[in-house]
Amino acid sequence: MWQPDGWDVRVRLGVLTPHADVGPESELRAMAPADVGLHTARVPFGAMGGGGAMAPTIPLAPVRAFAEAPYVDEAAELLAAAPVAVIAYAFTSSAYVIGPRGEGYMLDRLRKRTHGLPVVATCAATVEALRALGAGRLALVDPPWFDETLTDLGRGYYEDVGFEVPYAAPCGLPSGQALIGPRVLHDWVAAHVPDTAEAVVIGGNGFRAVGAIAALEATLGRPVLTANQVLLWAALRTTGTPATAITSYGRLFSVR
């Protein structure tokens, strides 16, 4: 008689995302089991206009500003007032710009505003995932709207925490969120990732990528990590929620 209404969930995850970006919540909802609730707060991002419009490459200043007070802090505090178990910071590039130490300081600052509620972030989650998978050398593929300078900062981020990065480049596909689908992403990554990489990391929470994970792992025979995939894995892990029900989005979800 009664229809599902979304209230009866096992755990609720809060998500911080750029104000005009629908990518993180779209991919997180696609991957998350039905009994995982997702609740998103939007944070102003100076490089994104109405309808999700962006320049072909994003400048560094608004990327850095996204991670700074006051807007993301205020959003985190408001979101923490809801009955969520963890907050997930769905923005990759700011960690590239501020580095691992800066990302750690940001997370500490946000946890104070959430009154101790756990906060996980994309790049820190990627580091945790790579270590859990035992991968020490990675190929980094970023969205085409990341320029070479930003991707070089991404390479530096992972090198700073002890990984080898034999390949790092923006994806050579059209710059625009709606212009890239799983098939073309699979074909581009499969053609460019070197054999020396033990894992592939696809950066960018606004980059449509999770639909290509299983196909890429089958083609390459290596783990493939994407921004929203690792964020969901880390958020569920932080709350002690098993992720074994997620079977179609990469071998990462088989790691406890």
C-alpha positions as CSV (number, residue, x, y, z in Angstrom):
1,M,0.0,0.0,0.0
2,W,2.7,2.5,1.0
3,Q,5.3,3.7,-1.4
4,P,9.0,4.4,-0.6
5,D,9.4,8.1,0.4
6,G,13.1,8.3,1.0
7,W,12.9,8.6,4.8
8,D,13.9,5.1,5.7
9,V,17.6,5.1,5.0
10,R,20.5,3.4,6.8
11,V,22.8,6.5,6.8
12,R,22.7,10.0,5.5
13,L,25.7,11.7,3.8
14,G,26.1,15.4,3.5
15,V,27.9,16.8,0.4
16,L,29.5,20.2,-0.2
17,T,29.5,21.0,-3.9
18,P,30.0,24.1,-6.2
19,H,26.8,26.0,-6.5
20,A,26.1,25.3,-10.2
21,D,27.6,21.8,-10.4
22,V,25.3,18.8,-10.6
23,G,28.1,16.3,-11.3
24,P,28.9,15.2,-7.7
25,E,25.3,14.5,-6.6
26,S,24.5,12.9,-10.0
27,E,27.4,10.4,-9.7
28,L,27.0,9.8,-6.0
29,R,23.3,9.0,-6.4
30,A,24.1,6.6,-9.3
31,M,26.5,4.7,-7.1
32,A,25.0,4.8,-3.7
33,P,22.6,2.1,-2.5
34,A,19.0,3.1,-2.1
35,D,19.3,3.1,1.7
36,V,22.0,5.8,1.6
37,G,20.6,9.3,1.8
38,L,22.4,12.2,0.1
39,H,21.9,15.8,1.1
40,T,23.8,18.5,-0.7
41,A,24.8,22.1,0.3
42,R,25.9,24.4,-2.4
43,V,29.0,26.6,-2.1
44,P,29.8,29.7,-4.4
45,F,32.4,29.0,-7.0
46,G,33.7,32.0,-8.8
47,A,34.7,30.1,-12.0
48,M,31.2,28.7,-12.7
49,G,28.3,30.5,-14.1
50,G,24.6,29.9,-14.5
51,G,23.6,26.5,-15.9
52,G,27.0,25.1,-14.9
53,A,28.9,27.2,-17.6
54,M,32.6,27.3,-17.3
55,A,35.5,28.8,-19.2
56,P,37.6,26.3,-21.3
57,T,40.1,26.3,-18.5
58,I,39.5,27.4,-14.9
59,P,41.8,30.0,-13.2
60,L,43.5,29.2,-10.0
61,A,42.3,32.1,-7.8
62,P,38.6,30.9,-7.5
63,V,39.8,27.4,-7.1
64,R,41.8,28.4,-4.0
65,A,39.0,30.7,-2.8
66,F,36.5,27.8,-2.8
67,A,38.5,26.2,0.1
68,E,38.7,29.4,2.1
69,A,36.4,30.9,4.6
70,P,33.7,32.0,4.8
71,Y,31.4,30.3,2.3
72,V,32.4,26.7,2.6
73,D,32.7,27.0,6.4
74,E,29.2,28.4,6.6
75,A,27.8,25.7,4.3
76,A,29.4,23.0,6.3
77,E,28.1,24.3,9.6
78,L,24.5,24.5,8.2
79,L,24.7,21.1,6.7
80,A,26.0,19.6,10.0
81,A,22.8,20.7,11.7
82,A,20.9,18.2,9.6
83,P,20.9,14.5,10.7
84,V,23.9,13.5,8.5
85,A,26.7,11.2,9.7
86,V,29.5,12.6,7.6
87,I,30.2,15.5,5.3
88,A,31.9,15.0,1.9
89,Y,33.9,17.8,0.3
90,A,33.3,17.3,-3.4
91,F,35.9,19.5,-5.0
92,T,39.2,18.2,-6.3
93,S,41.2,21.1,-7.6
94,S,41.5,23.1,-4.4
95,A,43.6,20.4,-2.9
96,Y,45.9,20.6,-5.9
97,V,46.4,24.3,-5.2
98,I,46.8,24.3,-1.4
99,G,48.6,20.9,-1.3
100,P,48.2,18.0,1.2
101,R,49.1,20.1,4.3
102,G,46.7,22.9,3.3
103,E,43.9,20.3,2.7
104,G,44.6,19.0,6.1
105,Y,44.3,22.4,7.7
106,M,41.1,23.0,5.7
107,L,39.6,19.7,7.0
108,D,40.5,20.6,10.6
109,R,38.9,24.0,10.2
110,L,35.7,22.5,8.8
111,R,35.5,19.9,11.5
112,K,35.5,22.7,14.1
113,R,32.5,24.3,12.3
114,T,30.7,21.0,12.2
115,H,31.3,20.5,15.9
116,G,33.3,17.3,15.4
117,L,31.2,15.7,12.7
118,P,33.6,13.8,10.3
119,V,34.5,15.6,7.1
120,V,36.2,13.7,4.2
121,A,37.7,15.3,1.1
122,T,38.3,14.0,-2.4
123,C,42.1,14.0,-2.7
124,A,42.7,12.8,0.9
125,A,40.2,10.0,0.1
126,T,42.1,9.2,-3.1
127,V,45.4,8.8,-1.1
128,E,43.6,6.5,1.4
129,A,42.1,4.5,-1.5
130,L,45.5,4.1,-3.3
131,R,47.1,2.9,-0.1
132,A,44.3,0.4,0.6
133,L,44.7,-1.0,-2.9
134,G,48.5,-1.2,-2.5
135,A,49.2,1.1,-5.6
136,G,52.3,3.2,-5.5
137,R,52.5,4.5,-9.1
138,L,49.6,6.3,-10.6
139,A,48.5,7.8,-13.9
140,L,46.6,11.1,-13.3
141,V,44.0,12.1,-15.8
142,D,42.2,15.4,-15.2
143,P,39.3,17.1,-16.8
144,P,40.0,19.1,-20.0
145,W,39.1,22.3,-18.1
146,F,42.2,21.8,-15.9
147,D,45.2,23.3,-17.6
148,E,48.7,21.9,-17.4
149,T,49.6,24.1,-14.5
150,L,46.7,22.8,-12.4
151,T,47.5,19.2,-13.4
152,D,51.2,19.7,-12.5
153,L,50.0,20.9,-9.1
154,G,48.0,17.7,-8.9
155,R,51.1,15.6,-9.7
156,G,52.9,17.5,-6.9
157,Y,50.1,16.8,-4.5
158,Y,50.4,13.0,-4.9
159,E,54.2,13.1,-5.1
160,D,54.3,15.0,-1.8
161,V,52.5,12.2,0.0
162,G,54.8,9.5,-1.4
163,F,53.4,8.3,-4.8
164,E,55.2,8.1,-8.1
165,V,53.3,9.8,-10.9
166,P,54.8,8.7,-14.3
167,Y,51.9,10.3,-16.2
168,A,49.8,13.4,-15.5
169,A,47.7,15.3,-18.1
170,P,44.4,17.0,-18.7
171,C,42.1,14.8,-20.8
172,G,42.3,15.7,-24.4
173,L,38.6,15.8,-25.0
174,P,36.2,18.8,-25.5
175,S,36.1,21.1,-22.5
176,G,32.6,21.0,-21.2
177,Q,30.8,18.8,-18.6
178,A,28.0,17.9,-21.0
179,L,30.4,17.1,-23.9
180,I,32.0,13.9,-22.4
181,G,30.4,10.5,-21.9
182,P,31.7,7.2,-20.6
183,R,32.6,5.7,-24.0
184,V,34.8,8.6,-25.2
185,L,36.4,8.9,-21.8
186,H,37.2,5.2,-21.8
187,D,38.7,5.3,-25.2
188,W,40.9,8.3,-24.5
189,V,42.2,7.0,-21.1
190,A,42.8,3.5,-22.5
191,A,44.9,5.0,-25.3
192,H,47.0,7.2,-23.1
193,V,47.7,5.5,-19.7
194,P,51.2,4.0,-19.6
195,D,51.8,0.4,-18.5
196,T,54.0,1.7,-15.7
197,A,51.1,3.0,-13.7
198,E,49.6,0.6,-11.1
199,A,46.4,2.6,-10.9
200,V,44.5,5.3,-12.8
201,V,43.2,8.4,-10.9
202,I,40.7,10.5,-12.8
203,G,40.4,13.8,-11.0
204,G,37.6,16.3,-10.9
205,N,34.2,15.9,-9.1
206,G,32.5,17.6,-12.0
207,F,34.0,15.2,-14.5
208,R,31.5,12.6,-15.8
209,A,33.6,9.5,-15.1
210,V,32.0,6.8,-12.9
211,G,30.2,5.2,-15.8
212,A,33.5,4.3,-17.4
213,I,35.2,2.7,-14.3
214,A,34.2,-0.9,-14.8
215,A,35.0,-0.9,-18.5
216,L,38.4,0.8,-17.9
217,E,39.3,-1.7,-15.2
218,A,38.4,-4.5,-17.6
219,T,40.5,-3.0,-20.4
220,L,43.5,-1.9,-18.4
221,G,43.6,-4.7,-15.7
222,R,44.3,-2.1,-13.0
223,P,42.2,-0.2,-10.4
224,V,40.6,3.0,-11.6
225,L,39.7,5.7,-9.1
226,T,37.5,8.7,-9.8
227,A,36.7,11.7,-7.6
228,N,33.2,10.9,-6.6
229,Q,33.8,7.2,-6.3
230,V,36.6,7.6,-3.8
231,L,34.6,10.3,-1.9
232,L,31.6,7.9,-1.5
233,W,33.9,5.0,-0.5
234,A,35.6,7.2,2.2
235,A,32.3,8.6,3.4
236,L,30.8,5.2,3.9
237,R,33.9,3.8,5.4
238,T,34.0,6.7,7.9
239,T,30.5,5.9,9.1
240,G,31.2,2.1,9.2
241,T,28.6,1.5,6.5
242,P,29.5,-1.6,4.3
243,A,30.0,-0.7,0.7
244,T,29.9,-4.3,-0.6
245,A,26.5,-3.7,-2.1
246,I,28.2,-1.5,-4.7
247,T,29.4,-3.9,-7.3
248,S,29.5,-2.0,-10.6
249,Y,31.8,0.9,-9.9
250,G,35.3,-0.6,-9.5
251,R,37.3,-2.9,-7.3
252,L,37.7,-0.2,-4.7
253,F,34.3,-1.0,-3.2
254,S,35.5,-4.5,-2.4
255,V,38.2,-3.1,-0.1
256,R,37.1,-2.9,3.5
